[in-house]
Amino acid sequence: MSMAELSNPQLIEEMRWQLREIEARKAENVKALAGLAASGGVTEVTSPDEAVTVTVGPGGVIGEVRLTDKAMSVGAGALGAVITATIHRALTGDPAPRPKRPAPAEVEHDEPADTVFDL
Protein backbone atom coordinates (compact mmCIF):
# COMPACT_ATOMS: atom_id res chain seq x y z
CA MET A 1 0.00 0.00 0.00
CA SER A 2 1.48 3.37 -0.98
CA MET A 3 1.35 6.55 1.10
CA ALA A 4 -1.30 7.97 -1.25
CA GLU A 5 -3.63 5.08 -0.43
CA LEU A 6 -3.43 5.49 3.36
CA SER A 7 -6.20 7.13 5.35
CA ASN A 8 -5.46 10.21 7.46
CA PRO A 9 -5.09 8.25 10.73
CA GLN A 10 -2.78 5.79 8.95
CA LEU A 11 -0.72 8.65 7.49
CA ILE A 12 -0.40 10.22 10.93
CA GLU A 13 0.72 6.92 12.42
CA GLU A 14 3.22 6.43 9.56
CA MET A 15 4.68 9.90 10.22
CA ARG A 16 4.92 9.16 13.94
CA TRP A 17 6.76 5.93 13.18
CA GLN A 18 9.18 7.78 10.88
CA LEU A 19 9.80 10.40 13.58
CA ARG A 20 10.54 7.66 16.12
CA GLU A 21 13.00 6.11 13.66
CA ILE A 22 14.69 9.47 13.11
CA GLU A 23 14.96 10.09 16.85
CA ALA A 24 16.44 6.62 17.37
CA ARG A 25 19.08 7.23 14.66
CA LYS A 26 19.83 10.64 16.12
CA ALA A 27 20.39 9.08 19.57
CA GLU A 28 22.67 6.42 18.02
CA ASN A 29 24.69 9.12 16.25
CA VAL A 30 25.05 11.19 19.43
CA LYS A 31 26.20 8.08 21.29
CA ALA A 32 28.67 7.18 18.55
CA LEU A 33 30.11 10.70 18.46
CA ALA A 34 30.48 10.73 22.24
CA GLY A 35 32.29 7.39 22.03
CA LEU A 36 34.66 8.72 19.39
CA ALA A 37 35.48 11.80 21.41
CA ALA A 38 36.03 9.71 24.55
CA SER A 39 38.21 7.17 22.76
CA GLY A 40 40.53 9.84 21.45
CA GLY A 41 40.04 8.54 17.92
CA VAL A 42 39.78 12.08 16.59
CA THR A 43 42.77 13.77 14.95
CA GLU A 44 43.03 17.53 14.56
CA VAL A 45 45.62 18.98 12.19
CA THR A 46 46.35 22.65 11.49
CA SER A 47 48.09 23.96 8.38
CA PRO A 48 51.60 25.40 8.84
CA ASP A 49 50.25 28.94 8.35
CA GLU A 50 47.48 28.20 10.90
CA ALA A 51 44.82 29.25 8.37
CA VAL A 52 43.09 25.84 8.12
CA THR A 53 42.26 23.25 10.78
CA VAL A 54 40.85 19.83 9.88
CA THR A 55 39.31 17.30 12.28
CA VAL A 56 39.32 13.66 11.16
CA GLY A 57 37.73 10.73 12.94
CA PRO A 58 38.33 6.99 12.70
CA GLY A 59 38.09 5.59 9.22
CA GLY A 60 39.16 8.90 7.71
CA VAL A 61 35.80 10.59 8.22
CA ILE A 62 36.28 14.35 7.99
CA GLY A 63 34.40 15.88 10.87
CA GLU A 64 35.18 19.54 10.45
CA VAL A 65 37.14 22.05 8.39
CA ARG A 66 37.72 25.40 10.10
CA LEU A 67 39.10 28.49 8.35
CA THR A 68 40.54 31.61 9.94
CA ASP A 69 40.25 35.12 8.56
CA LYS A 70 43.77 34.64 7.22
CA ALA A 71 42.49 31.80 5.02
CA MET A 72 39.92 34.09 3.46
CA SER A 73 42.61 36.54 2.31
CA VAL A 74 44.19 34.13 -0.20
CA GLY A 75 42.90 33.14 -3.61
CA ALA A 76 40.56 30.21 -4.14
CA GLY A 77 43.24 28.04 -5.73
CA ALA A 78 45.72 28.61 -2.93
CA LEU A 79 43.07 28.02 -0.26
CA GLY A 80 42.00 24.80 -1.96
CA ALA A 81 45.60 23.60 -2.00
CA VAL A 82 46.06 24.37 1.72
CA ILE A 83 42.80 22.60 2.62
CA THR A 84 43.70 19.57 0.52
CA ALA A 85 47.22 19.37 1.97
CA THR A 86 45.90 19.68 5.53
CA ILE A 87 43.32 16.94 4.95
CA HIS A 88 46.02 14.72 3.44
CA ARG A 89 48.27 15.28 6.47
CA ALA A 90 45.39 14.49 8.82
CA LEU A 91 44.59 11.25 6.99
CA THR A 92 48.17 10.04 6.60
CA GLY A 93 49.67 11.32 9.83
CA ASP A 94 52.42 13.17 7.96
CA PRO A 95 53.99 15.92 10.04
CA ALA A 96 53.58 19.53 9.03
CA PRO A 97 56.26 20.76 6.69
CA ARG A 98 58.77 22.88 8.53
CA PRO A 99 59.18 26.45 7.41
CA LYS A 100 62.43 27.04 5.58
CA ARG A 101 65.16 28.21 7.90
CA PRO A 102 66.66 31.54 6.88
CA ALA A 103 70.28 31.45 5.81
CA PRO A 104 72.61 32.35 8.65
CA ALA A 105 73.77 35.93 8.60
CA GLU A 106 77.38 36.50 7.75
CA VAL A 107 79.18 37.51 10.92
CA GLU A 108 82.60 39.10 10.91
CA HIS A 109 84.97 36.98 12.93
CA ASP A 110 88.42 37.55 14.20
CA GLU A 111 91.09 35.34 12.89
CA PRO A 112 89.99 31.70 13.19
CA ALA A 113 92.68 30.97 15.79
CA ASP A 114 91.53 33.96 17.85
CA THR A 115 87.91 32.79 17.73
CA VAL A 116 88.72 29.29 18.87
CA PHE A 117 91.23 30.23 21.51
CA ASP A 118 89.73 33.43 22.96
CA LEU A 119 90.21 33.55 26.70
N, C-alpha and C positions, 0 to 999 in steps of 0.2 A: 504494500500500500504506500503510495507516495504522499508527500506532505500536503499536496493539493487536495487529496481525497480524505484527509482527516477532518473530523469535526472540531469545533472551537475548543471544547474541553480536552480533546486528544492533542490538539496543537499546543495548548497551554502545558499539558503534562510533558510533551516532547521537549518543549523549551526548558522546562524545569529540569528535566533529565540532562539536557545538554549543559545547562548552567552548573549542575552538580559535577559533571565530568570535567568541566573547565576548572572549577574550584579544586577538584582533586589533583589535576595536573599542576595547577599553580602551587599547591601545597608540596607536591613532590619536587618541583623545581626549586622552591625555597629551601627545602630540606637538603637537596643535592648541592646547592650553592653554599649553604652553611657548612656542609661536610667538606667541600673543596677548600673553603677558607680556613677551616680548622686543621685540615691535613697539611696545609702549607704547600699544596700542589699548584699554587698560582705563582707565576713568574712575572715580575715587572721590570721592564728594560727602558732606559731613557737614552735618547740619541746623544752623541757627544756634545752637540751644541745646546742640549737640554730643551730643545724646541718641541720634541715629540716623546711621549711616553706610551708604551704599549703594555697591556696586561694580557697574559696568555695562561690559560688553564691546562689541565691534563688533556692529552690527546691533541694538543695544538689549537684548541679552541680560543679564538681571539675574543677576549672579554671586553676590552675597552681600548680606545685610541684617544689620547688627550693631546691637545695642541695648546701651546702658549701663544701669547701675542707675537712673540718673536717668529713663530712658525708662519704667521699670517703675513709677515713682511717680505717673504720670498716668493718667487714665481711658482706657478702651479707645477711645472716640471721638476723643479728643485725640491719642492715640498713632497711630491709624490716619491721621489727618490729617497728622501730621508725617511719617510713613513715605511717604504718597502724595506729599506736596509734595517730599520729598527725592528720590524716584524721578523725579518730573517734572523737577526741576532737573537731575538726572544725565542724563536722556534729551535734554533740550532745550539744555543748556549755559547755562541762565539762572544768573546769579550769585545768591548767597545774599542774601536781603533784609537790609538793614542795620538794626541795632537803632535805634529812635527815639532821637534825641539829646535829652538833657534840656534844658529851657529854661534859658537863661543866668540865673544868679542876679543879682538886682538889686544893683548895687554903688553905694555912695554916692560921688559924684564931687564934686570942687571945682567951682567955676564952670567952664563949658565953656572959656572963654578961658584959665583957669589950667591946665586939663588939657592943652590943646594946647601952650601956651607955657611949661610948667614948665622951669626951667633947673637 
